[in-house]
């Protein structure tokens, strides 16, 4: 199977840039889901599991059905991502570009749904929005995981922060490649902050922006040039 550590369909700098853009998009999407859709995450499943546990206590006011829908859709999206990699893994440009294109289309559809009304956390059809966003995030997570980047997961930062500190020169490592890890943290933070600010104007626009960014990443993996071969030593 295709692995990022062994082969890239595009030049590494293009791949890193695209994955950082997708990390920013994740911050945008989770800002919408948490702040507008009733305190539920669509990319951070750890948060949903914890919130679901909290909701079992009386008086918390936390939702029960929404995180279950998000997690179920996420799992289905991840399953779809795995199937795509199996079907097109020998053609990484088609696989990665296609997976991200499907995700961008799902985000665009979600943006249209948000633009046609104002979903309330207690509204039933808001669960459809949560499901679409969860499935998109699951597809993204599965695809990026199968790419095998150690420090650019695009959706979670726990391992990134752990590696940044534990493998630093002050920890147990050499401090190699801290720039990517720092950039990943900053991209997620910037996306969440931008999403929260833009939500004061429009929810649909935030998801539409995420769709455009993911579509751009899809184009990068489908069309960007590959690594130039290293000239043989004479």
C-alpha positions as CSV (number, residue, x, y, z in Angstrom):
1,X,0.0,0.0,0.0
2,X,1.1,3.6,-0.7
3,X,2.8,5.2,2.3
4,X,3.8,8.8,2.6
5,X,7.1,7.8,4.3
6,X,8.1,5.8,1.2
7,X,6.5,7.7,-1.8
8,X,4.6,10.9,-2.5
9,X,2.6,11.6,-5.6
10,X,3.5,15.3,-5.3
11,X,6.6,17.2,-4.0
12,X,6.8,17.1,-0.3
13,X,6.5,20.8,0.1
14,X,3.2,20.8,-1.8
15,X,1.9,17.9,0.4
16,X,2.9,19.6,3.6
17,X,1.3,22.9,2.6
18,X,-1.9,21.1,1.6
19,X,-2.2,19.2,4.8
20,X,-1.6,22.4,6.8
21,X,-4.5,24.1,4.9
22,X,-6.7,21.1,5.8
23,X,-5.7,21.5,9.4
24,X,-6.9,25.1,9.2
25,X,-10.1,23.9,7.6
26,X,-10.6,21.4,10.5
27,X,-10.5,24.3,12.9
28,X,-13.2,26.1,10.9
29,X,-15.5,23.1,10.8
30,X,-15.2,22.3,14.5
31,X,-15.9,25.9,15.3
32,X,-19.2,25.6,13.5
33,X,-20.1,22.3,15.0
34,X,-19.3,23.2,18.6
35,X,-20.5,26.8,18.6
36,X,-23.6,26.5,16.4
37,X,-24.7,22.8,16.4
38,X,-25.1,22.2,20.1
39,X,-21.7,21.6,21.6
40,X,-20.7,18.6,19.5
41,X,-17.4,18.0,17.6
42,X,-17.3,16.5,14.2
43,X,-13.5,16.0,13.9
44,X,-12.5,15.5,17.5
45,X,-14.0,12.2,18.5
46,X,-12.2,12.2,21.9
47,X,-14.3,15.3,22.9
48,X,-17.5,13.5,21.8
49,X,-16.8,10.4,23.9
50,X,-16.0,12.6,26.9
51,X,-19.1,14.7,26.4
52,X,-21.2,11.6,26.0
53,X,-19.9,10.3,29.3
54,X,-20.6,13.7,31.0
55,X,-24.1,13.7,29.6
56,X,-25.0,10.6,31.7
57,X,-24.9,12.7,34.8
58,X,-28.0,14.6,35.7
59,X,-28.2,18.4,35.2
60,X,-25.3,18.7,32.7
61,X,-27.5,19.7,29.8
62,X,-25.1,18.1,27.4
63,X,-26.6,16.5,24.3
64,X,-26.7,12.7,23.9
65,X,-27.9,12.0,20.4
66,X,-25.8,14.6,18.6
67,X,-22.4,13.1,19.6
68,X,-23.7,9.6,18.8
69,X,-24.7,10.7,15.3
70,X,-21.3,12.5,14.9
71,X,-19.3,9.4,15.9
72,X,-21.4,7.0,13.8
73,X,-21.0,9.3,10.7
74,X,-17.3,9.7,11.4
75,X,-16.9,5.9,11.5
76,X,-18.8,5.5,8.2
77,X,-16.7,8.2,6.6
78,X,-13.5,6.6,7.8
79,X,-14.7,3.2,6.4
80,X,-15.3,4.9,3.1
81,X,-11.8,6.4,3.1
82,X,-10.4,3.0,3.7
83,X,-12.3,1.5,0.8
84,X,-11.1,4.3,-1.5
85,X,-7.5,3.7,-0.5
86,X,-7.9,0.0,-1.2
87,X,-9.5,0.6,-4.6
88,X,-7.1,3.3,-5.8
89,X,-4.1,2.9,-3.6
90,X,-1.9,2.0,-6.5
91,X,-2.9,5.4,-8.1
92,X,-2.3,7.8,-5.2
93,X,-3.2,10.9,-7.1
94,X,-6.6,9.5,-7.9
95,X,-7.1,8.2,-4.4
96,X,-6.0,11.2,-2.4
97,X,-7.3,13.8,-4.8
98,X,-10.6,11.9,-5.1
99,X,-11.1,11.5,-1.4
100,X,-10.5,15.1,-0.7
101,X,-12.8,16.1,-3.6
102,X,-15.6,14.0,-2.1
103,X,-15.0,15.7,1.2
104,X,-15.1,19.1,-0.4
105,X,-18.4,18.3,-2.1
106,X,-19.8,17.1,1.2
107,X,-18.8,20.4,2.9
108,X,-20.3,22.3,0.0
109,X,-23.6,20.5,0.4
110,X,-23.5,21.2,4.2
111,X,-23.0,24.9,3.4
112,X,-26.0,24.9,1.2
113,X,-28.1,23.3,4.0
114,X,-26.9,25.9,6.5
115,X,-27.7,28.7,4.0
116,X,-31.3,27.6,3.5
117,X,-32.1,27.9,7.2
118,X,-30.8,28.3,10.7
119,X,-30.5,24.9,12.4
120,X,-31.1,25.0,16.1
121,X,-29.4,22.5,18.4
122,X,-32.9,21.1,19.3
123,X,-34.0,20.9,15.7
124,X,-34.2,17.4,14.2
125,X,-32.7,18.2,10.8
126,X,-29.6,19.7,12.4
127,X,-28.6,16.0,12.9
128,X,-28.2,15.7,9.2
129,X,-25.8,18.6,9.2
130,X,-23.8,16.9,12.0
131,X,-23.8,13.6,10.1
132,X,-22.5,15.2,6.9
133,X,-19.7,17.0,8.7
134,X,-18.9,13.9,10.7
135,X,-18.7,11.8,7.6
136,X,-16.5,14.4,5.9
137,X,-14.1,14.4,8.9
138,X,-14.0,10.6,9.0
139,X,-13.0,10.5,5.3
140,X,-10.3,13.1,5.9
141,X,-9.0,11.3,9.0
142,X,-8.8,7.9,7.3
143,X,-7.1,9.3,4.2
144,X,-4.5,11.3,6.1
145,X,-3.8,8.4,8.4
146,X,-3.1,6.1,5.5
147,X,-0.7,8.8,4.1
148,X,1.2,8.1,7.4
149,X,2.4,11.7,8.3
150,X,3.6,11.5,11.9
151,X,3.2,15.2,12.6
152,X,0.4,16.4,10.3
153,X,-2.7,14.5,11.2
154,X,-4.9,17.5,10.3
155,X,-7.6,16.7,12.9
156,X,-6.0,16.0,16.3
157,X,-3.1,17.5,18.1
158,X,-2.5,15.3,21.1
159,X,0.2,13.2,19.5
160,X,1.6,16.3,17.7
161,X,2.1,18.1,21.0
162,X,3.5,15.0,22.7
163,X,6.0,14.5,19.9
164,X,6.9,18.2,19.9
165,X,7.9,18.1,23.6
166,X,9.0,14.5,24.2
167,X,11.2,14.4,21.1
168,X,12.6,17.8,21.6
169,X,16.3,18.4,22.6
170,X,15.1,18.9,26.1
171,X,13.2,15.7,26.0
172,X,14.4,12.3,24.7
173,X,15.0,13.2,21.1
174,X,17.0,15.4,18.8
175,X,14.4,18.1,18.2
176,X,14.1,17.2,14.5
177,X,11.2,18.7,12.4
178,X,9.7,20.9,15.1
179,X,8.5,23.4,12.4
180,X,5.8,21.1,11.0
181,X,4.5,20.3,14.4
182,X,4.4,24.0,15.5
183,X,2.8,24.9,12.2
184,X,0.1,22.2,12.7
185,X,-0.8,23.6,16.1
186,X,-0.9,27.2,14.8
187,X,-3.0,26.2,11.8
188,X,-5.6,24.5,14.0
189,X,-5.7,27.4,16.4
190,X,-6.0,29.9,13.5
191,X,-8.8,28.0,11.9
192,X,-10.8,27.7,15.1
193,X,-10.3,31.4,15.9
194,X,-11.2,32.5,12.3
195,X,-14.3,30.2,12.4
196,X,-15.4,31.7,15.7
197,X,-15.1,35.2,14.4
198,X,-16.8,34.5,11.1
199,X,-19.7,32.8,12.8
200,X,-20.8,36.2,14.0
201,X,-21.6,36.8,10.3
202,X,-22.4,33.5,8.7
203,X,-22.3,29.7,9.5
204,X,-22.8,28.7,5.9
205,X,-19.9,30.9,4.8
206,X,-17.5,29.3,7.3
207,X,-18.3,25.8,6.0
208,X,-18.1,27.1,2.4
209,X,-14.6,28.4,3.1
210,X,-13.6,25.1,4.5
211,X,-15.0,23.4,1.3
212,X,-12.9,25.7,-0.9
213,X,-9.8,25.0,1.1
214,X,-10.3,21.2,1.0
215,X,-11.0,21.4,-2.7
216,X,-7.7,23.3,-3.1
217,X,-5.9,20.5,-1.2
218,X,-7.5,18.0,-3.5
219,X,-6.2,19.8,-6.6
220,X,-2.7,19.9,-5.1
221,X,-2.6,16.1,-4.6
222,X,-4.2,15.5,-8.0
223,X,-2.2,18.0,-10.1
224,X,0.9,19.4,-8.3
225,X,4.3,18.3,-9.6
226,X,6.2,15.5,-8.0
227,X,9.6,15.4,-6.5
228,X,12.4,16.0,-8.9
229,X,14.7,13.1,-9.2
230,X,18.0,13.5,-7.4
231,X,20.9,13.5,-10.0
232,X,23.1,10.5,-9.8
233,X,26.5,11.1,-8.3
234,X,29.3,11.1,-10.8
